[in-house]
Structure formats: C-alpha cells, structure tokens
Amino acid sequence: MDIYRVGESRYLKISWEEVEELVENLAGNILSSYRFNLLVGVLRGGMIVAHLLSDILGIDEIYPVGCSSYTDIYKHSQVRIYHPLIIDNLEDKNVLVVDDVADSGDTLKAIVQKIIAPKHPREYRTATLHIKPWSTFKPDYYVEVVDAWIVYPWEKYEMIKLVGPKFIHSLGEEDGLNMLSELVGKNVSKIKRFLLTLSSSI
C-alpha cells in the first residue's frame, strides 16, 4: 500500500490496476453466494465500480443513485439524495447496491432505507471495495478495511482541491506540492495551475 502521511492524517493511493484487482476480488466474493440481475451504482465512485462489476459479471442493467454526505474531507453533513432511482418497482429484482467505500456508512444506509427497501425488491445486498473501521453500516461484501483517506484514481483533482492547501501549510510549498504530486500522479506545474485557478475563482 502507498501510504502518505501529513501531520496526523494518512492517505492511501490506489491505482487503476489496483482498482481492477479489487473489483475482481469483490466479484469473486459476490459470485460465491449471490445472484442478482440489477446493479445500482452510487454516484460518483460507486457507479465506476458498478460498471467494472457489470463487465466482469455480465450484468446489463445498471442504474445510478446520487447521494452525498461530505461537506469537506474531514466533516460530514446530513445525507442528501440528489438523483433518485428511476425505477418505480423492484419486486421482481435481486439488487446489488455498489459504492466505492463505506466511510461513515450514512450514504449506503440512507440509500437502502429510503430508496431500495421501499421499492420492495425480491432481495438486495450491498457491496464496496473498502470499508472504514468506524462505519456504522457494514456492506454484505467488501474487500479491504482501511483507516486512511483513500485517493481513488477518479478523484485526483478533488483531492488536490481538498488537501492541497493543508499539504502546503504543513510541509511548505515545495515539499507540499511534491508530496501532492506523488499522491495524485500529476506534475507539480499542473497542480500549481489548478490551485491558482481555484484561488482566482473564489
């Protein structure tokens, strides 16, 4: 694991190759005990995982659900559903709800309780790549328990925006930008331009 430390915070870098391996392991775990015919991916990262799972498992029906619970990297807000499931009835469906990580557990819990269960599926289960030790919701399937902030390859610019100023403040500009560059796999000049664009738009 590529773990980066800044102050008391820890960050785990995940590559696309590692994502694919995690999804393959997740698919194997699911196949051992569950057959389903509909995938629900939690926007944004969970939809990517759901798409990769669909490719491995040959499931054609994938639907997005938009649900957010973060105000920033360290604080949670109440769960807000901004893209409901477009299917009205799930009575003849075995459903798998997929997200990338169960952090607080609030997002998956809200989706299951407020969106999936009321539509009366034949059965539903949940799956994530990762789960945090403090999550209040335990998915039926997951691959790894991780207590660091996970940097997935689909959220590099989000990470630059959220932790860039912290890295620079804690490590100084040069060291902070260099570590950030290693963490997200972007060169320093590109990161500086992005941060400059952000600061000028505020």
DRENVOKE-291788 format. One line per field, with one value per residue (C-alpha): residue number from 1; residue in one letter; x, y, z. Coordinates in steps of 0.25 Angstrom, whole numbers, always signed. Layout:
BEGIN
k = [NUM,...]
r = [A,...]
xx = [X,...]
yy = [Y,...]
zz = [Z,...]
REM end
This chain:
BEGIN
k = [1,2,3,4,5,6,7,8,9,10,11,12,13,14,15,16,17,18,19,20,21,22,23,24,25,26,27,28,29,30,31,32,33,34,35,36,37,38,39,40,41,42,43,44,45,46,47,48,49,50,51,52,53,54,55,56,57,58,59,60,61,62,63,64,65,66,67,68,69,70,71,72,73,74,75,76,77,78,79,80,81,82,83,84,85,86,87,88,89,90,91,92,93,94,95,96,97,98,99,100,101,102,103,104,105,106,107,108,109,110,111,112,113,114,115,116,117,118,119,120,121,122,123,124,125,126,127,128,129,130,131,132,133,134,135,136,137,138,139,140,141,142,143,144,145,146,147,148,149,150,151,152,153,154,155,156,157,158,159,160,161,162,163,164,165,166,167,168,169,170,171,172,173,174,175,176,177,178,179,180,181,182,183,184,185,186,187,188,189,190,191,192,193,194,195,196,197,198,199,200,201,202]
r = [M,D,I,Y,R,V,G,E,S,R,Y,L,K,I,S,W,E,E,V,E,E,L,V,E,N,L,A,G,N,I,L,S,S,Y,R,F,N,L,L,V,G,V,L,R,G,G,M,I,V,A,H,L,L,S,D,I,L,G,I,D,E,I,Y,P,V,G,C,S,S,Y,T,D,I,Y,K,H,S,Q,V,R,I,Y,H,P,L,I,I,D,N,L,E,D,K,N,V,L,V,V,D,D,V,A,D,S,G,D,T,L,K,A,I,V,Q,K,I,I,A,P,K,H,P,R,E,Y,R,T,A,T,L,H,I,K,P,W,S,T,F,K,P,D,Y,Y,V,E,V,V,D,A,W,I,V,Y,P,W,E,K,Y,E,M,I,K,L,V,G,P,K,F,I,H,S,L,G,E,E,D,G,L,N,M,L,S,E,L,V,G,K,N,V,S,K,I,K,R,F,L,L,T,L,S,S,S,I]
xx = [+0,+5,+2,+5,+6,+4,+3,-7,-14,-12,-15,-15,-12,-20,-16,-25,-18,-21,-36,-37,-31,-40,-53,-48,-47,-61,-67,-62,-67,-81,-82,-79,-93,-102,-108,-114,-120,-119,-108,-109,-97,-95,-90,-79,-69,-79,-84,-70,-69,-83,-79,-66,-74,-84,-73,-68,-81,-89,-100,-106,-116,-109,-115,-109,-113,-108,-105,-95,-91,-78,-76,-61,-50,-52,-66,-79,-93,-106,-109,-115,-121,-120,-122,-133,-134,-143,-149,-162,-163,-153,-162,-156,-142,-130,-122,-107,-104,-90,-81,-66,-65,-73,-67,-78,-88,-98,-99,-101,-111,-119,-120,-124,-134,-140,-139,-137,-145,-158,-158,-159,-148,-148,-135,-124,-110,-99,-84,-72,-57,-53,-60,-54,-53,-63,-74,-88,-92,-86,-87,-91,-78,-65,-50,-42,-43,-35,-34,-27,-33,-34,-29,-36,-31,-45,-44,-30,-34,-44,-32,-23,-34,-37,-23,-14,-15,-13,+0,+6,+2,+8,+20,+24,+21,+31,+30,+15,+14,+24,+16,+3,+9,+13,-1,-9,+1,+1,+13,+15,+13,-1,-5,+0,-8,-20,-19,-17,-29,-37,-32,-35,-49,-53]
yy = [+0,+14,+22,+37,+44,+59,+62,+52,+49,+37,+36,+23,+24,+14,+12,+7,-6,-8,-4,-14,-25,-20,-21,-35,-40,-33,-40,-54,-51,-48,-59,-69,-66,-57,-56,-42,-36,-21,-12,+1,+10,+21,+34,+36,+26,+15,+16,+13,+1,-4,-2,-10,-21,-21,-24,-36,-42,-39,-31,-21,-13,-2,+10,+22,+28,+41,+43,+52,+53,+61,+76,+74,+64,+64,+67,+60,+67,+60,+51,+57,+49,+58,+47,+37,+23,+24,+10,+10,-4,-15,-26,-36,-32,-36,-24,-21,-6,-3,+9,+10,+12,+11,+22,+27,+17,+28,+28,+13,+13,+24,+18,+5,+10,+22,+17,+2,-5,+4,-1,-16,-23,-39,-37,-27,-27,-16,-16,-7,-8,-2,+0,+8,+2,+13,+11,+9,+1,-12,-16,-30,-31,-23,-25,-17,-10,+3,+14,+24,+34,+27,+34,+27,+30,+36,+47,+53,+68,+67,+63,+74,+84,+78,+75,+83,+95,+86,+80,+93,+99,+86,+84,+97,+100,+91,+79,+80,+81,+70,+60,+64,+61,+47,+45,+48,+45,+59,+68,+80,+91,+85,+85,+99,+104,+97,+102,+116,+115,+111,+123,+133,+128,+130]
zz = [+0,-3,+10,+11,+24,+26,+41,+47,+34,+26,+11,+3,-12,-21,-36,-47,-47,-32,-34,-45,-35,-24,-33,-38,-23,-20,-32,-27,-13,-19,-28,-17,-10,-18,-32,-36,-48,-45,-41,-34,-34,-24,-31,-33,-30,-27,-42,-47,-38,-43,-57,-55,-48,-59,-69,-61,-57,-69,-63,-73,-64,-57,-51,-43,-30,-26,-11,-4,+11,+11,+13,+12,+15,+30,+32,+29,+26,+26,+14,+2,-9,-22,-32,-29,-35,-47,-46,-38,-35,-31,-27,-38,-36,-28,-26,-23,-18,-20,-15,-14,+1,+13,+21,+32,+26,+25,+10,+8,+20,+14,+0,+5,+15,+7,-7,-9,+2,-1,-15,-10,-17,-16,-10,-8,-4,-3,-7,-6,-9,+4,+18,+29,+43,+49,+38,+45,+32,+28,+14,+11,+2,+3,+0,+10,+23,+22,+33,+24,+14,+1,-12,-24,-38,-42,-31,-33,-35,-24,-15,-20,-16,-3,+3,-6,+4,+16,+10,+6,+20,+27,+19,+12,-3,-9,-1,+0,-15,-17,-8,-14,-28,-23,-17,-29,-40,-46,-49,-39,-50,-53,-39,-37,-49,-43,-29,-35,-44,-31,-23,-34,-36,-21]
REM end
